Each structure stands twice: as structure tokens, then as C-alpha cells.
């Protein structure tokens, strides 16, 4: 598949033709229309046109996959299984020793690992404070979770990670880390952490949802000290709609014991008193799978494989640097997780900030209502990390339980290959007007949205 990825004279990515929906007009306050500016890519990306085309073609032959004798069922099944092969290649999985299991999203995939891995009563899961709730809460149900702390600029304190590995030696059932943070964009040294996990006798699971649309991911061969044992990611964060996710890991992890979800599609033989489970991967994909979502995800992976992701990363890094520079010009803006130097090579394009005198709810609302700008606000399903960045002691976080109004959080800009400097300028212009109005509204109550995210 040939995909045009190009730059203009200023070095900015000019990929508008590759994406669907970038020309959508949305209503603003006052009734006028404006082109929507999506700076919420860490939550969901727009679909690629190639993905839309692939889905449209697949719908012509859409039918339930597996065990169907009709032509459409056989065609859909073939597309479904090709997608499995495509996504295995996409992350460098071993086609024989690894298996791709499809589910709803990254959260679903990580829960599956949690349900399927054996963990003795004294098991410890070593993780980090940077994690999304989806790479934290599933492990809490099975083991004691210990988290490596962060540095002042929001990165992993690797010395503390090493300390935890040594402290819990012999009891570590798993190391669970994100490839990139959805809060600050910090890219973790996953292969170095894998080497350390294996030296401690533990497998590693990587939440790769925030990385795969921006940089290459390679699981590396089995037996390599930096091999990634499990990788999970979602289609909706890599330019594919319809809610599908993939878990890639060793077949051996799923061959023993019953699957975590049972029912149609998971069995070989069922009697009134017994059941024989089916073969992989069917036994781990209960019910009718999301065949359209899987096709969409594979089509996106083909595009990303064809792209020069180094160029994409360079564009997004330059744009993030421009955004940080422009935001710093606005009086009252605080950017969180900023590195002490200008070296931001360990970041993808995610920038969390607050504007003094304005609650994050209202900042996000006004950006949307007055500028047609989509951002995310709240704690981004990573409350411990956000609390640490905001300097809120863990003991104080519970005070906000049951009340969303006034809950602390941030506003998040998150970038993708198609975003431009002009879109950043639009954000900065509106924030500057809000900053200038700060004094005029001093002492006035802050109107807040009813609920914050995360």
C-alpha cells in the first residue's frame, strides 16, 4: 500500500488527504461554523481514508466469521485472519510462538493478561506511577502492586524501579509498564526495562496504546533479553474506528486452563457435564468478534507500516516543541512534566497544562465552544500520576470522591501526524484572551462543567 507522507517548505506534515473528516464544520457560540480542530488524539484519532475504504469494501462481504459455509462468511473469515497476521507483523511478533487475540480495546487486553497469568498469593507486580488505570487496576485484583516513582519532570525514576526489583526479588510475577504516557507523552525505555524484568525472572507486559501511531514498536525475538512478552494496543488510537484492540503474547500463556470469558466460539466439545476448550486463538475470543473493527485496525497498521514513522515523529516532535513555546508565552499557563532541558526526545506529542484563574473544565469548554477545538481535560484515567504532577499528596485525593465539580486536573493537547502550527496558534490566541480576562473576573465564581474526565 503506497501512502503519501510529505512535508511543506516549513517542514510541517501535509497529510490532510490521508485522513477522513478533517474538513468537518462544527457550530461555535453565536451560531457560526468553523472547521473542527482535533487536539485530542491521545483519546481517539480520526480514521485514515485507506481505513474507511477498506471497511467499506469489507462491508460488501460482511458476515459472521468462522464456521460459516456461505461465501460471505468465508470471505469475512479470511479477512479476519489476514488481519491477525498483519498485526503480528506490525509489532514484530513471532508467527509461531506468539498469538494475536482480538478484543474490545487495550483495557480488555490487559484484563485478559491479568485473568490468565498465574499469580501466587504473595505475588508482586512491579509497575510505575505513570500508568493509565487500565495498566494498574487489573493487577490490583491479583497481586500486590508496587509503583516506581517519577522524577520532577514526570519521567520514570529508573533507580527506584531497580530498587523495587531488588526489594521484591523472587516474588515478582509481572512487570507492567506503558510505552508512552497518555498524560505527558513520556516514552519509557521499554526494552531496557524488559531486560531488567527478565533478569529478575519476570515477564513484561507493555501498554502500547499511546505509541504505535507515532513510533515503531518491535517485540524482538523470544530469547532476546529485551523481548517484550505481552503487548496491548487499540485501533481507535491508531487511526482506526469501530472499537477493536489486540493483545499479542506467547501462545503458551493461554494454552493451560479455561479461558477468562466463555461461551460461543471458545469450545471444541460441550456435553451436559463437561467441556473441551477450542484451540487458540478461538478459545480466547468469546462470542461473535468485531470483524469490521479488526479489518479497520489491520488497514491502519498497513498504512503506518508504509509510512516513514521517523518523519512522522520528527514532525510531531517539532510541533510539540512549537506548542510548548507558544503556550509558554501566555501569562498564567503552567505546563506539567516539562524536562529541565530542551531535549524532549523521550516524548510523544502530549502536552498537559493549566491556565491560572480558570478551572480546567472551563478552559476545555471554551476552547470547544468558542474555537471549535477539541481537547481533553481532567485526570485522563491516570489519577495517581496527575496528582503527583500537581503536587497533591495521595492522602488528599480521596477528598474529591463523589464530587466532580472543582476536582483538580489539567487540560491536555495531544498531537497527530496531520496537526499544524496554525491549529496551535488558534489555541494560543483563545488562551491569551482568557488570560487577559483573568483580572476582570477576579473574585467571580468559576462556572464549571458538571463532570471531568478520568
Rosetta blueprint (number, residue, H / E / L):
1 X L
2 X L
3 X L
4 X L
5 X L
6 X L
7 X E
8 X L
9 X L
10 X L
11 X L
12 X L
13 X E
14 X L
15 X L
16 X H
17 X H
18 X H
19 X E
20 X L
21 X L
22 X L
23 X L
24 X L
25 X E
26 X E
27 X E
28 X L
29 X L
30 X L
31 X L
32 X L
33 X E
34 X E
35 X E
36 X L
37 X E
38 X E
39 X L
40 X E
41 X L
42 X L
43 X L
44 X L
45 X L
46 X L
47 X L
48 X E
49 X H
50 X H
51 X H
52 X H
53 X H
54 X H
55 X H
56 X H
57 X H
58 X H
59 X H
60 X H
61 X L
62 X L
63 X L
64 X L
65 X L
66 X L
67 X L
68 X L
69 X L
70 X L
71 X H
72 X H
73 X H
74 X H
75 X H
76 X H
77 X H
78 X H
79 X H
80 X H
81 X H
82 X H
83 X H
84 X H
85 X H
86 X H
87 X H
88 X H
89 X H
90 X H
91 X L
92 X L
93 X L
94 X L
95 X L
96 X L
97 X L
98 X E
99 X E
100 X E
101 X E
102 X E
103 X E
104 X L
105 X L
106 X H
107 X H
108 X H
109 X H
110 X H
111 X H
112 X H
113 X H
114 X H
115 X H
116 X H
117 X L
118 X L
119 X L
120 X L
121 X L
122 X L
123 X L
124 X E
125 X E
126 X E
127 X E
128 X E
129 X L
130 X L
131 X L
132 X L
133 X H
134 X H
135 X H
136 X L
137 X H
138 X H
139 X H
140 X H
141 X L
142 X L
143 X L
144 X E
145 X E
146 X E
147 X E
148 X E
149 X L
150 X E
151 X L
152 X L
153 X L
154 X L
155 X L
156 X E
157 X L
158 X H
159 X H
160 X H
161 X H
162 X H
163 X H
164 X H
165 X H
166 X H
167 X H
168 X L
169 X L
170 X L
171 X L
172 X E
173 X E
174 X E
175 X E
176 X E
177 X E
178 X E
179 X L
180 X E
181 X L
182 X L
183 X L
184 X L
185 X L
186 X E
187 X E
188 X L
189 X L
190 X H
191 X H
192 X H
193 X H
194 X H
195 X H
196 X H
197 X H
198 X H
199 X H
200 X L
201 X L
202 X L
203 X E
204 X E
205 X E
206 X E
207 X E
208 X L
209 X L
210 X L
211 X L
212 X L
213 X L
214 X L
215 X L
216 X L
217 X L
218 X L
219 X L
220 X L
221 X L
222 X L
223 X L
224 X L
225 X L
226 X L
227 X L
228 X L
229 X L
230 X E
231 X E
232 X E
233 X E
234 X E
235 X H
236 X H
237 X H
238 X L
239 X L
240 X L
241 X L
242 X L
243 X L
244 X L
245 X E
246 X E
247 X E
248 X E
249 X E
250 X E
251 X H
252 X H
253 X H
254 X L
255 X L
256 X L
257 X L
258 X L
259 X L
260 X L
261 X L
262 X L
263 X L
264 X L
265 X L
266 X L
267 X E
268 X E
269 X E
270 X E
271 X L
272 X L
273 X L
274 X L
275 X E
276 X E
277 X E
278 X L
279 X L
280 X L
281 X L
282 X H
283 X H
284 X H
285 X L
286 X L
287 X L
288 X L
289 X L
290 X L
291 X H
292 X H
293 X H
294 X H
295 X H
296 X H
297 X H
298 X H
299 X H
300 X H
301 X H
302 X H
303 X H
304 X H
305 X H
306 X H
307 X L
308 X L
309 X H
310 X H
311 X H
312 X H
313 X H
314 X H
315 X H
316 X H
317 X H
318 X H
319 X H
320 X H
321 X H
322 X H
323 X H
324 X H
325 X H
326 X H
327 X H
328 X H
329 X L
330 X L
331 X L
332 X L
333 X E
334 X E
335 X E
336 X L
337 X L
338 X L
339 X L
340 X L
341 X L
342 X L
343 X L
344 X L
345 X L
346 X L
347 X E
348 X L
349 X L
350 X E
351 X E
352 X E
353 X E
354 X E
355 X E
356 X L
357 X L
358 X L
359 X L
360 X H
361 X H
362 X H
363 X H
364 X H
365 X H
366 X H
367 X H
368 X H
369 X H
370 X H
371 X H
372 X L
373 X E
374 X E
375 X L
376 X E
377 X E
378 X E
379 X L
380 X L
381 X L
382 X L
383 X H
384 X H
385 X H
386 X H
387 X H
388 X H
389 X H
390 X H
391 X L
392 X L
393 X L
394 X H
395 X H
396 X H
397 X H
398 X H
399 X H
400 X H
401 X L
402 X L
403 X L
404 X L
405 X L
406 X L
407 X L
408 X L
409 X L
410 X E
411 X E
412 X E
413 X E
414 X E
415 X L
416 X L
417 X L
418 X L
419 X L
420 X L
421 X H
422 X H
423 X H
424 X H
425 X H
426 X H
427 X H
428 X H
429 X H
430 X H
431 X H
432 X H
433 X H
434 X H
435 X H
436 X H
437 X L
438 X L
439 X H
440 X H
441 X H
442 X L
443 X L
444 X L
445 X L
446 X L
447 X L
448 X L
449 X L
450 X L
451 X L
452 X L
453 X E
454 X L
